[in-house]
Structures are given as C-alpha cells and as structure tokens.
Amino acid sequence: MKEVRGGAFQSVGNCLSGTNSCLSLAVSQTITGTHYRDFKAILTNEEPHSTNYHIGFVAQKNWSISSLGKPYSFLTYSAIIFDRASGTMYKQSSQVLNNNGIVRELSYRYKNQFDSHLGGLSR
C-alpha cells in the first residue's frame, strides 16, 4: 500500500493481488485548503473532519473481443465515493466529480502505479 503525506490531504492507494482493480482514497479528515471546497462541492452536507465518506479513484482492467475476434485488455478509470460506515462504494461519473481537484490529485498520485500493476493495454 502506498501512502502519501503532505500537500493538501493525505491519501492511500493499493492494488490487491489477484484482482483486476486498484483503489485510492483521500483521507477526508486531512483535507484542507482549496481541496476543502472540492470536498464540499460533492458532499455538501458533510464536513471532512467528521465524515464517514471518502472521495476516491479506481482503475479497473477490462477484457473485450476485437472485431477480428482477438481478445484484448484495456483500463477504465472512475471517481468513487466510499462510505466507510457501510463499506459501500458508489461509482460516480458526473462532470463535477470527474473534474474535481481531489480526484485529479489522486489520479496524479496513483495512475502510473495502477497502470503498471494492472498491465495497461494489451493486444
């Protein structure tokens, strides 16, 4: 597990062996500065220091068949909201969340690590 300290918030990211996905989360209780506005833009009724919700970034490896009948893999990325109390993860694809500063920062911190672990595009 990679942990990033410093900056406007702390975060954790991990790829589990034998799975086709990787997950990173912003530690809500550490969100400060401009990212406080980014947090409130998504979770309007929550305060970062006292919430069970975390904003995250997921990379997932998918398989498909080409028009020539050959299998290939590709990666997809999603912004998520994770409810720590229930253990539920909500995939979000709204323009507000996808362009959110916290999600962009998580992508910057972890995307290369996730791509390397999952293998990226293959033909």
PyMOL commands that set and color helices and strands:
alter all, ss='L'
color gray80, all
select helices_A, chain A and resi 28-30+34-42+48-50+95-98+101-118
alter helices_A, ss='H'
color red, helices_A
select strands_A, chain A and resi 2-4+11-15+21-26+53-65+71-83+88-92
alter strands_A, ss='S'
color yellow, strands_A
deselect
rebuild
show_as cartoon
